[in-house]
C-alpha cells in the first residue's frame, strides 16, 4: 500500500476557497479521498494561533480527523501588517519525510513550493500531488506536480 504524507497550508486553503467559492474546504472528505489512495503516515496541518474559540474548535476538528496541527503565533506588526506563514516549516517537514513515503500531497496553491516538489520528486522518487483552487493556484506549482487535483464542489462544505 502506498505511504502518503500530507501537508496542509491551512491559511492558503482557507483564503483561496473563500475567495473563489465563498465556501470552506471539507477536510473530512479530503481525508477520506486520500485514504482510498493509500496509508496516510504523516498528516500535518499548518495554522496560525490566534487564540479565539472558533479557531480552537477548527483545530480540534482537524486533530479529530487525524491531522497533527502545527501552530505558529500570529504576529501583528506596528504598521498594521501581519506575519504568519509556514513556508519554511512546511518545506523542512516535506524534505525530512520524502525519503520515507511514496507520495507527497500538498494542499496549497502557493507557487513558493514549486522547487520543493521538483526536488523531492527527483531526489526521493516521490509522486507529488497538489490540491488547490484552479484559478488561484500558481501555474508553476501545477507544472511541477505529478498530479494536480482541482478543489471543486466535491471538496467543499
C-alpha positions in Angstrom: 0.0 0.0 0.0 1.3 3.5 -0.9 2.6 5.5 2.0 1.3 9.1 1.9 2.5 12.2 3.6 0.0 15.2 3.6 1.0 18.8 4.2 -1.8 21.4 4.5 -1.2 25.1 4.2 -4.4 26.0 6.2 -4.3 29.7 5.6 -3.8 29.4 1.9 -6.7 27.0 1.5 -9.0 29.0 3.8 -8.5 32.2 1.8 -8.5 30.6 -1.7 -11.7 28.6 -1.2 -13.3 31.6 0.4 -12.3 33.9 -2.5 -13.2 31.5 -5.3 -16.3 29.8 -3.9 -17.4 31.6 -0.7 -17.2 28.2 0.9 -15.0 26.3 3.2 -12.8 23.3 2.5 -14.1 19.9 3.6 -11.1 18.3 5.4 -13.0 15.2 6.3 -14.0 14.4 2.7 -10.4 15.2 1.7 -9.1 12.7 4.3 -11.5 10.0 3.1 -10.4 10.6 -0.6 -6.7 10.2 0.3 -7.4 7.1 2.5 -8.6 5.3 -0.6 -5.3 6.0 -2.3 -3.0 4.6 0.4 -1.9 4.7 4.0 -1.6 8.2 5.4 1.5 8.0 7.6 2.1 11.7 8.0 -0.6 14.4 8.1 0.4 17.9 9.1 -1.9 20.9 9.1 0.0 24.2 9.5 -2.1 27.0 11.0 -1.8 30.3 12.9 -2.6 30.5 16.6 -5.0 33.5 17.0 -6.4 32.3 20.4 -10.1 32.5 19.6 -12.7 29.8 20.3 -13.7 29.3 16.7 -10.1 28.7 15.6 -9.5 26.3 18.5 -12.7 24.3 17.6 -11.5 24.1 14.0 -8.0 22.9 15.1 -9.6 20.3 17.3 -11.7 19.1 14.4 -8.6 18.7 12.3 -6.9 16.7 15.1 -10.0 14.5 15.4 -9.8 13.8 11.7 -6.2 12.7 12.1 -4.0 15.8 11.4 -1.1 16.9 13.5 -1.9 20.6 13.9 1.2 22.7 14.0 0.7 26.3 15.2 2.7 29.4 14.8 1.8 32.6 16.7 0.1 35.4 14.8 2.3 38.5 14.7 0.7 41.9 14.2 3.3 44.5 13.2 3.2 48.1 14.4 2.4 49.3 10.9 -0.8 47.2 10.8 0.6 44.4 8.6 0.6 40.8 9.8 3.0 37.9 9.6 2.3 34.2 10.0 3.2 31.9 7.1 4.6 28.4 7.4 6.5 28.1 4.1 9.8 27.2 5.7 8.3 24.8 8.2 6.3 23.0 5.5 9.4 22.8 3.4 11.6 21.3 6.1 8.9 18.8 7.0 8.4 17.7 3.4 12.2 17.3 2.9 12.5 15.3 6.1 9.7 12.9 5.2 10.1 12.4 1.5 12.5 9.5 1.7 10.1 7.5 3.8 6.9 7.8 1.7 5.7 7.1 -1.8 3.7 10.2 -2.3 3.8 13.8 -1.0 0.4 15.6 -1.0 0.5 19.3 -0.7 -2.7 21.2 -0.1 -1.8 24.7 -1.2 -1.8 27.0 -4.2 1.4 28.8 -3.2 4.0 28.9 -6.0 6.8 29.1 -3.5 6.6 25.3 -3.2 7.3 24.6 -6.9 11.0 24.0 -6.4 10.3 21.9 -3.3 8.1 19.5 -5.3 10.6 19.3 -8.1 13.4 18.5 -5.7 11.6 15.7 -3.8 10.3 14.1 -7.0 13.9 13.9 -8.4 15.9 13.2 -5.2 13.4 10.8 -3.5 11.4 9.4 -6.4 8.1 10.5 -4.8 4.9 11.1 -6.6 3.8 14.7 -5.9 0.2 15.7 -5.7 -1.2 19.3 -5.3 -4.7 20.1 -4.3 -5.6 23.7 -5.0 -8.2 26.1 -6.3 -7.5 26.1 -10.1 -7.8 29.9 -10.6 -5.7 30.7 -7.5 -3.0 28.0 -7.7 0.3 29.1 -9.2 0.9 27.6 -12.6 4.5 26.8 -11.7 3.2 24.7 -8.8 0.8 22.9 -11.1 3.6 22.3 -13.6 6.0 20.8 -11.0 3.5 18.4 -9.5 2.9 15.0 -11.0 -0.8 15.3 -10.3 -2.9 18.5 -9.8 -6.3 17.9 -8.1 -8.7 20.8 -8.5 -10.6 21.8 -5.4 -14.2 21.9 -6.6 -17.7 21.2 -5.1 -16.8 17.7 -4.1 -14.2 19.0 -1.6 -16.2 21.9 -0.2 -18.7 22.2 2.6 
